[in-house]
């Protein structure tokens, strides 16, 4: 439109000029040797304009002839570029769709027409990947990594291909090379960290984590929790001769994430082995305050083999005082009441807990409390309920021998992400239905009585007669959980 407007303007101006010239008087005299030619002014002007137009057309034609080879070359190049782009696009789409034959065909076409080597290598690598030719894919990605602008993409593809063919060493090397490049991409950090975690190289993973922190690739709670898991995993794998170094790592783990129970458990256990009972108690209380776990209470009972029952109760009460309203603290209160033969308080506490969440562990504890109280029938009923009640994932972390958090390398690797990223523990024994510590095994119940009292009150199951002096039979408290009748 603009060109058309300009042409119209030129025509109008030319017409106006001719009209103006026609009104002028006079002639233009041209002398050619002895001859003299006289031309009217308007005719002379039109002649000059016509001559200029002819010269312009001739010049444009000559210039077009001169530029014609370049135009042919440009048109051919544009055609090849279009064909190459079409082949590359179709090839990449075929590769993503899993059409191996089409991907190879378009890759061959792209190799003929494409001028950018990077695009050809990209399509070649993707085609090799869908055919699971990881060596070929790694070779193509490696060549791409050596071209300007293709370093990061090439290293990523090469690392992935090396990992797929099982060469974790090469994969880590490629990730390290990419991590040295100035880029905001986080895949080099994640790839290197994941590889080190999968191989159980905890110390190297800690170094990578520090590098990620410096590059602002990870921060906050995720950083601290991952670091706590790695410190604990490294300490747990150390031999007994390196106990001092393990204690330092566990202390660092607790500082990084006090809510990680395995760190508190292993830290207190290491101190216990060194005879530092008071320090071990302090570590358990710190862990209990942040995140109560039954394994911490179980270890607290066994801190000192010379402890009297009263001393054990004192330790447990100190543990409870750091977090008195937690569910595990309430369970611990009930167990202390049972140890002190305060059956009514124990039953009341357990009854409220069972109403909130009935589990096999609580059913067994309530069975023992009722049996200690003297209500054998009700105790049997809760014992039967324990068979079908759900298990507690946290309680399953303690094995039948009383040891806790005995994780494999694979379990520690899972914990890095489960606790590190989400703040949740894993429970391998719970997932595999492994055996666990019997709830309340440490509680000593009264000895069974020998006979049956004939004068038991109505509504209360008769208690066996004691071998010693007879003791009055008391009714159970009215507020502990009792359903309509025995199952």
Secondary structure, 3 states (H helix, E strand, C coil): CHHHHHHHHHHHHHHHHHHHHHCCCCEEEEEECCEEEEEEHHHHHHHHHHHHHHHHHHHHHHHHHHHHHHHHHHHHHHHHHHHHHHHHHHHHHHHHHCCHHHHHHHHHHHHHHCCCHHHHHHHHHHHHHHCCCHHHHHHHHHHHHCCCCCHHHHHHHHHHHHHHCCCHHHHHHHHHHHHHCCCCCCHHHHHHHHHHHHHCCHHHHHHHHHHHHHCCCCCHHHHHHHHHHHHHHHHHCCCHHHHHHHHHHHHHHHHHCCCCHHHHHHHHHHHHHCCCHHHHHHHHHHHHHHCCCHHHHHHHHCCCCCCCHHHHHHHHHHHHHCCCCCHHHHHHHHHHHHHCCCHHHHHHHHHHHHHHCCEHHHHHHHHHHHHHHCCHHHHHHHHHHHHHCECCCCHHHECCCCCECCCCHHHHHHHHHHHHHHCCCCCHHHHCCCCCCCCCCCCCCCCCCCCCCCCCCCCCCCCCCCCCCCCCCCCCCCCCCCCCCCC
